[in-house]
Amino acid sequence: MKTSLYIQVDTDLINPISLSKPSDQPQPENDEESKVMVMNDITALTETLCLLINVATEKKFSEKNHLINAVIQRLEDLRG
């Protein structure tokens, strides 16, 4: 299954982050396909986040450890 995901971030909106799929992408037909799609999307987003951290570090916008720690802290906040 191809992984394709659109992310829109607009802090002026009530829901500032929205995720969508291309209209021509086949929709999952059962729970197992849905699970695979979501897990693939999480993997793709994780890789994208790593790429952004590397770009920010290479351009000296921030320290890599600072960014990684901020991401880890936000993920830890999900645990409650």
Secondary structure, DSSP 8 states (H G I E B T S, - for coil): -----EEEE-TTSSS-EEEE--TTS----SHHHHHHHHHHHHHHHHHHHHHHHHHHHHTTSS-HHHHHHHHHHHHHHHH-
